Amino acid sequence: MDPDLPQTIDAYLERIGADRPARPDAQALRELQLRHLVAVPFENLSIHLGEDIVLEDGALLDKVVARRRGGFCYELNGAFAVLLRALGFRVTLLQARVHGDGGRLGIPYDHMALRVGTDDGTGPWLADVGFGDHARRPLALDDRGDQEDPGGTFRIASAPYAEEAGDLDVLCDGKPRLRLETRPRVLADFRAGAWYHRTSPDSHFTRAPVCSRSTDDGRITLTGRKLLTTVGTERHETPLAGDEEVLAAYREHFGVRLDRLPAKSDLR
């Protein structure tokens, strides 16, 4: 084990404003996921800053904890998996494909989610801190009924024509959101998906920089030069003028300190 890992885990908990749980149970998992979603932004800024995206435990912890940045699904859920394992949870990486426009599925390894086991006889749980506006609480992976969440009404169902493979669809408010494969994966399996999303013109991540996180009562998002705030059903848009105002918004709303903006050609 990395001799610095205990100190890094303490710093990780401080980063998300969470106490070390007394035991790895469902209540602790719910608290950790919510605090992570509020504290650590979903962002694709590395793509537009020309930074490498390294899917290794140490690099992910360095980005989220030491550099106090966010990331996209592979980075956020990858780092969260390290935190949960260090706290005694049993964690398996799962690959998923996102249902896009018209129900079309994204590429294999489009998304990473986490299967989490706890020591209280509940679960297993589907935990996810890397999908942007999604479930705030872990979902019961084996429950096929409606699961109420601040993010909507979720349901996990067998995917059509995929019963033998065990694939599952995660639906929100009746609409398919993710096609989840239940076979265990390792972090290196997601490198091809991460490469696609950081290089392909067909990936929405390459089109414009975005930084977004949950708030206690909604969501706040900075995309290009627009700051979007959602509280309940109310949505407010604030245009930002100069570069300094955009950099200040990254600092004040997301804790992200940049010395330059993401590529100006990508700002809208």
MIVEX-597569 format. One record per residue (C-alpha): residue number from 1; residue in one letter; x negated, y, z. Coordinates in pm, 1 decimal, padded with zeros to 6 digits. Each point is the difference from the previous one (the first is absolute). Layout:
N
ATOM  nr rest        x        y        z
ATOM NUM    a        X        Y        Z
...
This chain:
268
ATOM  nr rest        x        y        z
ATOM   1    m  00000.0  00000.0  00000.0
ATOM   2    d -00115.7  00352.4 -00072.4
ATOM   3    p -00135.0  00128.3  00335.7
ATOM   4    d  00150.6  00342.4 -00073.7
ATOM   5    l  00348.6 -00136.8 -00071.7
ATOM   6    p  00143.2  00047.3  00353.6
ATOM   7    q -00097.1  00368.3 -00005.1
ATOM   8    t  00136.7  00035.4 -00352.9
ATOM   9    i  00331.1 -00155.0  00107.3
ATOM  10    d  00021.3  00243.5  00291.1
ATOM  11    a -00061.6  00285.4 -00243.3
ATOM  12    y  00262.6 -00144.5 -00236.2
ATOM  13    l  00258.3 -00003.1  00279.1
ATOM  14    e -00092.4  00358.9  00084.4
ATOM  15    r  00038.2  00091.8 -00367.9
ATOM  16    i  00361.1 -00120.1 -00002.9
ATOM  17    g  00081.0  00115.7  00352.5
ATOM  18    a  00064.8 -00348.4  00137.9
ATOM  19    d -00097.7 -00171.7  00321.9
ATOM  20    r -00158.7 -00344.0 -00009.5
ATOM  21    p  00295.1 -00239.8  00037.0
ATOM  22    a  00009.7 -00232.0  00297.0
ATOM  23    r  00085.3 -00291.2 -00230.2
ATOM  24    p  00045.8 -00055.8 -00373.5
ATOM  25    d  00379.3 -00016.6  00001.7
ATOM  26    a  00272.3  00131.9 -00229.9
ATOM  27    q  00053.4  00317.5  00200.3
ATOM  28    a -00369.8  00087.1 -00026.3
ATOM  29    l  00002.7 -00070.5 -00374.6
ATOM  30    r  00298.0  00232.4 -00050.9
ATOM  31    e -00173.5  00277.0  00193.5
ATOM  32    l -00327.7 -00040.5 -00187.6
ATOM  33    q  00168.4  00003.2 -00341.7
ATOM  34    l  00204.1  00310.9  00075.6
ATOM  35    r -00295.5  00190.9  00141.8
ATOM  36    h -00214.3 -00099.5 -00298.4
ATOM  37    l  00262.4  00123.9 -00246.9
ATOM  38    v  00023.7  00336.4  00177.1
ATOM  39    a -00374.3  00051.7  00050.0
ATOM  40    v -00172.1 -00143.3 -00308.0
ATOM  41    p  00105.1  00130.8 -00342.1
ATOM  42    f  00068.5 -00200.9 -00309.8
ATOM  43    e -00228.2  00167.3 -00254.6
ATOM  44    n -00178.3 -00060.0 -00329.7
ATOM  45    l -00249.5  00284.5  00030.4
ATOM  46    s -00307.3 -00221.6 -00043.1
ATOM  47    i  00111.3 -00072.8 -00356.7
ATOM  48    h  00005.8  00371.8 -00083.1
ATOM  49    l -00317.2  00082.4  00194.6
ATOM  50    g -00208.1 -00264.3 -00177.0
ATOM  51    e -00054.3 -00196.5  00322.0
ATOM  52    d -00051.2 -00376.0  00007.8
ATOM  53    i  00275.4 -00216.1  00148.1
ATOM  54    v -00169.7 -00285.8  00183.1
ATOM  55    l  00218.7 -00285.2  00123.9
ATOM  56    e -00214.4 -00116.6  00288.6
ATOM  57    d  00087.6  00016.9  00368.4
ATOM  58    g -00284.4  00232.6  00095.3
ATOM  59    a  00062.0  00243.9 -00284.0
ATOM  60    l  00373.3  00011.4  00073.2
ATOM  61    l -00054.8  00068.4  00368.9
ATOM  62    d -00252.6  00268.4 -00084.5
ATOM  63    k  00246.1  00177.1 -00229.2
ATOM  64    v  00303.1 -00016.4  00229.0
ATOM  65    v -00171.6  00037.4  00337.7
ATOM  66    a -00332.4  00181.7 -00039.5
ATOM  67    r  00094.7  00218.2 -00298.8
ATOM  68    r  00362.4  00036.4  00116.8
ATOM  69    r  00136.7 -00051.3 -00347.4
ATOM  70    g  00287.4 -00207.1 -00132.4
ATOM  71    g  00017.3 -00213.9 -00311.0
ATOM  72    f  00233.7 -00207.9 -00209.7
ATOM  73    c  00145.5 -00340.0  00083.9
ATOM  74    y -00314.4 -00212.7 -00021.6
ATOM  75    e -00192.4  00239.4  00223.1
ATOM  76    l  00272.4  00076.2  00254.1
ATOM  77    n  00128.0 -00352.8  00045.7
ATOM  78    g -00354.3 -00136.0 -00021.9
ATOM  79    a -00113.0  00224.0  00285.6
ATOM  80    f  00319.4 -00064.7  00197.9
ATOM  81    a -00066.2 -00374.2 -00029.1
ATOM  82    v -00342.4  00046.0  00161.4
ATOM  83    l  00156.6  00198.0  00284.5
ATOM  84    l  00275.0 -00255.4  00059.8
ATOM  85    r -00237.0 -00297.0 -00001.6
ATOM  86    a -00229.1  00172.9  00250.2
ATOM  87    l  00302.6  00047.2  00227.3
ATOM  88    g  00090.6 -00369.0 -00014.1
ATOM  89    f  00263.4 -00011.8 -00273.8
ATOM  90    r -00012.1 -00273.4 -00264.1
ATOM  91    v -00013.7  00166.8 -00340.2
ATOM  92    t  00026.1 -00136.0 -00354.2
ATOM  93    l -00039.9  00215.6 -00309.7
ATOM  94    l  00280.5 -00038.3 -00254.9
ATOM  95    q  00010.0  00118.9 -00358.9
ATOM  96    a  00307.4  00164.8 -00143.6
ATOM  97    r  00123.2  00157.3 -00321.4
ATOM  98    v  00201.4  00321.0  00006.2
ATOM  99    h  00338.2  00014.5 -00170.9
ATOM 100    g -00026.4  00302.3 -00229.4
ATOM 101    d  00242.9  00174.9 -00232.1
ATOM 102    g  00264.7 -00234.7 -00133.2
ATOM 103    g -00111.7 -00268.3  00244.8
ATOM 104    r -00319.6 -00065.4 -00193.9
ATOM 105    l -00267.5 -00156.7  00218.6
ATOM 106    g -00344.4  00150.2  00032.8
ATOM 107    i -00326.8 -00184.8 -00046.3
ATOM 108    p -00108.9 -00290.9  00221.2
ATOM 109    y -00168.6  00135.0  00313.1
ATOM 110    d  00191.8  00323.1 -00052.4
ATOM 111    h  00040.8  00036.4  00375.3
ATOM 112    m -00132.3 -00144.5  00325.7
ATOM 113    a  00222.8 -00075.9  00299.9
ATOM 114    l -00062.5 -00178.5  00329.1
ATOM 115    r  00152.5 -00308.6  00159.2
ATOM 116    v -00046.8  00043.4  00374.3
ATOM 117    g  00040.9 -00255.7  00275.9
ATOM 118    t  00056.5  00105.1  00360.2
ATOM 119    d -00034.8 -00184.8  00331.3
ATOM 120    d  00359.4  00045.9  00117.4
ATOM 121    g  00172.4 -00259.3 -00216.8
ATOM 122    t  00149.2  00252.7 -00241.8
ATOM 123    g -00071.8  00050.6 -00366.6
ATOM 124    p -00190.3 -00054.2 -00215.5
ATOM 125    w  00012.5  00367.3 -00095.1
ATOM 126    l -00053.8  00184.6 -00325.7
ATOM 127    a -00205.7  00306.2  00090.1
ATOM 128    d -00083.6  00272.1 -00251.1
ATOM 129    v -00164.7  00340.5  00049.9
ATOM 130    g -00097.6  00040.2 -00365.6
ATOM 131    f  00315.1  00045.5 -00205.8
ATOM 132    g  00078.4  00364.0  00061.6
ATOM 133    d  00368.9  00050.5  00078.4
ATOM 134    h  00096.1 -00349.5  00115.6
ATOM 135    a  00108.2 -00185.9  00314.3
ATOM 136    r -00123.7  00165.6  00315.3
ATOM 137    r  00028.2 -00319.2  00202.1
ATOM 138    p -00134.4 -00346.4 -00078.8
ATOM 139    l  00259.5 -00220.3 -00168.7
ATOM 140    a  00081.1 -00351.3  00119.2
ATOM 141    l -00143.3 -00206.2 -00283.9
ATOM 142    d  00226.3 -00303.4  00049.0
ATOM 143    d  00322.0  00200.0  00054.8
ATOM 144    r  00225.5 -00004.8 -00306.8
ATOM 145    g  00256.6  00243.5  00140.0
ATOM 146    d  00010.7  00379.6 -00007.3
ATOM 147    q -00269.3  00170.1  00207.6
ATOM 148    e  00077.6  00358.5  00097.6
ATOM 149    d -00292.5  00239.9 -00001.4
ATOM 150    p -00038.6  00380.3 -00006.2
ATOM 151    g -00121.9 -00046.5 -00358.3
ATOM 152    g  00321.2 -00175.8 -00109.9
ATOM 153    t  00170.0 -00338.3  00014.3
ATOM 154    f -00249.4 -00269.7 -00091.8
ATOM 155    r  00054.4 -00359.8 -00099.1
ATOM 156    i -00247.1 -00276.2 -00082.7
ATOM 157    a  00131.9 -00257.7 -00245.3
ATOM 158    s -00131.8 -00282.7 -00213.4
ATOM 159    a -00110.2  00141.7 -00332.9
ATOM 160    p  00211.1 -00112.3 -00300.0
ATOM 161    y -00154.6 -00293.4 -00189.1
ATOM 162    a -00284.2 -00012.8  00252.3
ATOM 163    e  00133.5 -00221.1  00279.1
ATOM 164    e -00258.8 -00272.6 -00058.7
ATOM 165    a -00286.3  00245.1  00020.4
ATOM 166    g  00147.7  00154.0  00314.1
ATOM 167    d -00003.8  00354.2 -00138.2
ATOM 168    l  00215.6  00250.3  00186.1
ATOM 169    d  00166.0  00323.9 -00100.1
ATOM 170    v  00001.2  00287.5  00247.1
ATOM 171    l  00306.2  00215.6 -00063.8
ATOM 172    c  00082.0  00344.3  00136.6
ATOM 173    d  00361.4  00117.5 -00008.6
ATOM 174    g  00077.5 -00281.1 -00242.8
ATOM 175    k -00276.8  00083.0 -00248.0
ATOM 176    p -00303.8 -00228.9 -00049.3
ATOM 177    r -00318.1  00172.1  00112.5
ATOM 178    l -00268.6 -00269.2  00024.4
ATOM 179    r -00049.9 -00353.8 -00133.9
ATOM 180    l -00203.5 -00163.1  00276.5
ATOM 181    e -00210.9 -00314.2 -00035.7
ATOM 182    t -00040.2 -00195.2  00324.0
ATOM 183    r -00332.7 -00168.7 -00082.8
ATOM 184    p -00283.6  00131.7  00222.8
ATOM 185    r -00253.9  00224.3 -00171.3
ATOM 186    v -00335.0  00158.1  00089.1
ATOM 187    l -00106.3  00359.2 -00043.5
ATOM 188    a -00220.0 -00070.8 -00301.5
ATOM 189    d  00304.1 -00131.7 -00190.3
ATOM 190    f  00133.9  00355.3 -00024.1
ATOM 191    r -00302.5  00154.0 -00172.1
ATOM 192    a  00141.9 -00041.3 -00349.8
ATOM 193    g  00326.0  00167.9  00101.3
ATOM 194    a -00187.8  00286.2  00164.8
ATOM 195    w -00217.8  00041.0 -00310.6
ATOM 196    y  00307.9  00015.9 -00222.6
ATOM 197    h  00170.6  00259.2  00215.6
ATOM 198    r -00305.5  00223.6  00019.5
ATOM 199    t -00085.5 -00016.2 -00374.0
ATOM 200    s  00302.3 -00076.3 -00217.0
ATOM 201    p  00196.3  00284.0 -00165.3
ATOM 202    d  00306.0 -00218.9  00058.9
ATOM 203    s -00048.9  00020.6  00376.1
ATOM 204    h  00194.3  00280.3  00165.3
ATOM 205    f -00293.1  00044.1  00239.8
ATOM 206    t -00222.5  00137.8 -00277.5
ATOM 207    r  00250.8  00263.3 -00109.5
ATOM 208    a -00012.3  00244.2  00290.5
ATOM 209    p -00135.9  00019.7  00354.9
ATOM 210    v  00248.6 -00064.1  00278.2
ATOM 211    c -00023.3  00002.0  00379.5
ATOM 212    s  00300.6 -00100.6  00209.7
ATOM 213    r  00090.5 -00114.2  00349.7
ATOM 214    s  00301.1 -00068.1  00214.3
ATOM 215    t  00109.8  00253.4  00261.1
ATOM 216    d  00216.0 -00047.9  00306.1
ATOM 217    d  00307.8  00103.5 -00196.9
ATOM 218    g -00091.0 -00043.9 -00365.5
ATOM 219    r -00297.7  00026.9 -00229.7
ATOM 220    i -00253.4  00254.9 -00123.3
ATOM 221    t -00176.7 -00027.8 -00335.6
ATOM 222    l -00258.7  00209.6 -00181.8
ATOM 223    t -00006.5 -00065.5 -00372.9
ATOM 224    g -00208.6  00229.9 -00215.4
ATOM 225    r  00084.6  00348.9  00126.4
ATOM 226    k  00341.5 -00082.9  00144.6
ATOM 227    l  00070.8 -00078.4  00364.5
ATOM 228    l  00318.2 -00204.8  00035.7
ATOM 229    t  00168.6 -00037.7  00339.4
ATOM 230    t  00293.2 -00233.3  00060.8
ATOM 231    v  00208.1  00005.4  00317.1
ATOM 232    g  00290.8 -00240.1 -00015.5
ATOM 233    t  00170.7  00071.8 -00331.3
ATOM 234    e -00140.9  00353.4 -00028.6
ATOM 235    r -00295.5  00053.9 -00230.3
ATOM 236    h -00210.9  00316.2 -00011.5
ATOM 237    e -00267.2  00087.3 -00256.3
ATOM 238    t -00272.5  00255.9  00067.8
ATOM 239    p -00230.3  00108.4 -00285.1
ATOM 240    l -00362.2  00055.5  00099.2
ATOM 241    a -00192.1  00278.1 -00171.1
ATOM 242    g -00379.9 -00024.1  00001.7
ATOM 243    d -00251.6 -00275.8  00060.7
ATOM 244    e -00057.5  00108.9  00360.1
ATOM 245    e  00369.8 -00028.1  00076.2
ATOM 246    v  00006.4 -00355.4 -00136.1
ATOM 247    l -00311.9 -00098.4  00197.6
ATOM 248    a  00155.1  00151.8  00313.6
ATOM 249    a  00316.5 -00204.3 -00055.0
ATOM 250    y -00206.6 -00320.1 -00017.6
ATOM 251    r -00162.9  00092.6  00331.9
ATOM 252    e  00305.7  00123.3  00186.8
ATOM 253    h  00255.8 -00259.1 -00105.3
ATOM 254    f -00212.3 -00310.9 -00056.5
ATOM 255    g -00326.0  00054.7  00188.8
ATOM 256    v -00187.9 -00046.5 -00329.0
ATOM 257    r -00299.6  00230.4 -00031.5
ATOM 258    l -00127.4  00040.8 -00353.7
ATOM 259    d -00277.8  00223.8 -00128.8
ATOM 260    r  00161.3  00013.1 -00342.7
ATOM 261    l  00333.3 -00075.2 -00158.7
ATOM 262    p  00073.3 -00316.8 -00193.8
ATOM 263    a -00066.1  00046.4 -00372.5
ATOM 264    k  00167.7  00324.4 -00104.0
ATOM 265    s  00110.5 -00149.8 -00327.6
ATOM 266    d  00223.5 -00233.4  00199.6
ATOM 267    l  00170.3  00272.4  00203.6
ATOM 268    r  00356.1  00084.5 -00094.5
